[in-house]
């Protein structure tokens, strides 16, 4: 497993990696006992409301917001780091793969291409996710709009994933390419970003 992960690591900025784990730390250290955080009437409203359902629930978002308002230092530290990274991302542009996603093997003569595509996908996926989280906790639509910009760039430009190998792999018995593993490693962040934005009604049905 470690070897597999090492094959697809790319040079995403240390701040982006740090913020991802800060958010995980934040979720794991803030109590999830809703009744001690939010009034019962508010909980009833949240349960009836649509919300993110893959990583965050509406209730959990409100718990974190309340922790910030009550000066929970873990929450405040993670939130400030998140907003700082999101603000920097406002000045970046999506870099989608145009056409088919065809990623060759890491252990091949095309290793540099594998690393380039892995970095390209990973950077934009994490950017979309960070911006969506920033919107969830700040209610500032500028972050939602930028996250959507990243999502739409990939939807409009990237057509489909295909085998990244060469035709002679059929005869040599070699693994055909790293498309499946790179997509499974990075694309979930796109999905989580979409889930958060859709759950908070930041994305229209159209």
C-alpha positions in Angstrom: 0.0 0.0 0.0 2.8 2.4 0.9 4.6 1.6 -2.3 1.4 2.3 -4.3 0.9 5.7 -2.6 4.5 6.6 -3.1 4.1 6.0 -6.8 1.6 8.7 -7.2 2.7 11.3 -4.8 3.2 14.7 -6.5 4.6 18.1 -5.4 1.5 19.7 -4.1 2.4 22.6 -1.8 3.1 21.6 1.8 0.4 24.1 2.9 -2.2 22.3 0.9 -1.2 19.0 2.4 -1.1 20.6 5.8 -4.6 22.1 5.6 -6.0 18.7 4.5 -4.8 17.1 7.7 -5.7 20.1 9.8 -9.3 19.7 8.7 -9.2 16.0 9.6 -7.7 17.0 13.0 -10.4 19.5 13.5 -13.2 17.0 12.8 -11.7 14.4 15.1 -11.2 16.7 18.1 -14.4 18.6 18.2 -17.1 16.6 20.1 -20.0 15.4 17.9 -22.5 15.3 20.7 -25.0 17.6 18.9 -27.3 18.2 21.9 -24.5 19.8 23.8 -23.6 22.1 21.0 -26.8 23.2 19.2 -30.3 24.0 20.5 -32.8 21.2 19.9 -34.9 23.4 17.6 -31.9 24.0 15.5 -31.1 20.3 15.3 -34.6 19.6 14.0 -34.2 22.1 11.3 -30.8 20.7 10.3 -32.1 17.2 10.1 -34.9 18.3 7.7 -32.5 20.3 5.5 -30.5 18.8 2.7 -26.8 18.7 3.3 -23.5 17.2 2.4 -23.5 13.5 3.0 -20.1 12.0 2.0 -17.8 13.8 4.5 -19.7 16.5 6.2 -23.3 16.8 7.4 -25.0 20.1 7.9 -25.1 19.4 11.6 -21.3 18.8 11.7 -20.7 22.1 9.9 -22.7 23.9 12.5 -20.9 22.2 15.3 -17.5 23.4 13.9 -18.9 26.9 13.4 -20.1 27.0 16.9 -16.7 25.8 18.1 -15.1 28.7 16.3 -17.5 31.2 17.8 -16.7 29.8 21.2 -13.0 30.3 20.7 -12.0 26.7 20.5 -8.3 27.0 19.7 -8.1 23.9 17.6 -11.1 25.0 15.5 -9.8 28.6 15.2 -6.3 27.5 14.2 -7.6 25.1 11.5 -10.1 27.6 10.3 -7.5 30.4 9.9 -5.2 28.0 8.0 -8.1 27.0 5.8 -9.1 30.5 5.0 -5.5 31.6 4.3 -5.0 28.8 1.8 -8.4 29.4 0.2 -7.6 33.1 -0.2 -4.4 32.2 -2.0 -6.3 29.9 -4.3 -8.6 32.7 -5.4 -5.7 34.0 -7.5 -5.0 30.6 -9.2 -6.6 29.2 -12.3 -7.8 25.6 -13.0 -5.5 23.5 -15.1 -7.7 20.6 -16.4 -6.6 17.8 -18.6 -8.1 18.4 -22.0 -9.7 15.3 -23.6 -9.0 11.8 -22.4 -7.2 11.1 -19.1 -4.4 8.7 -20.2 -1.8 8.1 -17.5 1.2 5.9 -18.1 2.9 3.7 -15.6 5.1 5.3 -13.0 7.8 2.7 -13.4 8.4 3.2 -17.1 10.2 5.6 -19.4 7.1 7.8 -19.2 7.5 8.4 -15.4 7.7 12.2 -15.9 4.4 12.1 -17.7 2.8 10.1 -15.0 4.0 12.6 -12.4 2.9 15.6 -14.4 -0.7 14.3 -14.8 -0.8 13.1 -11.1 0.3 16.5 -9.9 -2.1 18.3 -12.3 -5.1 16.3 -11.1 -4.2 16.3 -7.4 -3.5 20.1 -7.3 -6.9 21.0 -8.8 -8.9 18.4 -6.9 -7.4 19.6 -3.5 -7.9 23.2 -4.5 -11.6 22.6 -5.3 -12.0 20.8 -1.9 -10.3 23.5 0.1 -12.4 26.2 -1.4 -15.6 24.2 -0.8 -14.6 23.8 2.8 -13.9 27.5 3.1 -17.3 28.3 1.8 -18.9 25.8 4.2 -17.4 27.4 7.3 -17.4 31.1 6.2 -20.6 31.4 4.1 -18.5 33.6 1.8 -19.8 32.8 -1.7 -16.5 33.9 -3.3 -15.0 30.6 -2.2 -18.0 28.6 -3.6 -17.7 30.3 -6.9 -14.0 29.6 -7.2 -14.5 26.0 -6.2 -17.2 25.6 -8.9 -14.8 27.2 -11.4 -12.4 24.3 -10.8 -15.1 21.7 -11.0 -16.6 23.0 -14.2 -13.2 23.3 -15.8 -12.7 19.6 -15.4 -16.2 18.7 -16.4 -16.0 20.7 -19.6 -12.5 19.7 -20.6 -11.9 16.2 -19.4 -13.8 13.6 -21.5 -13.1 10.2 -20.0 -10.4 8.1 -18.3 -8.7 5.5 -20.6 -5.9 3.0 -20.2 -2.6 4.7 -20.0 -0.5 1.9 -21.3 1.0 1.0 -24.7 -0.4 -1.6 -27.2 2.6 -3.9 -26.6 1.6 -4.4 -23.0 -0.9 -7.0 -24.2 2.0 -9.2 -25.3 4.4 -8.5 -22.4 1.8 -9.0 -19.7 2.7 -5.7 -18.1 0.2 -3.5 -16.2 -1.3 -1.2 -18.8 -1.2 2.2 -17.0 -1.8 4.1 -13.8 -5.0 5.8 -14.8 -7.2 3.9 -12.3 -4.9 4.4 -9.4 -4.3 8.1 -9.9 -8.0 8.8 -10.4 -9.0 6.8 -7.4 -6.4 8.6 -5.3 -7.2 12.2 -6.4 -10.7 12.4 -7.9 -12.6 11.8 -4.6 -11.6 15.3 -3.6 -13.6 16.7 -6.6 -16.5 14.6 -5.5 -16.3 15.8 -1.9 -16.1 19.4 -3.0 -19.2 18.9 -5.2 -21.0 17.2 -2.3 -20.4 20.1 0.1 -21.4 22.7 -2.5 -24.5 20.9 -3.6 -25.6 20.2 0.0 -25.3 23.9 0.8 -27.2 24.9 -2.3 -24.2 26.6 -3.8 -24.7 24.7 -7.1 -27.8 25.1 -9.2 -29.7 22.1 -10.6 -28.7 23.2 -14.1 
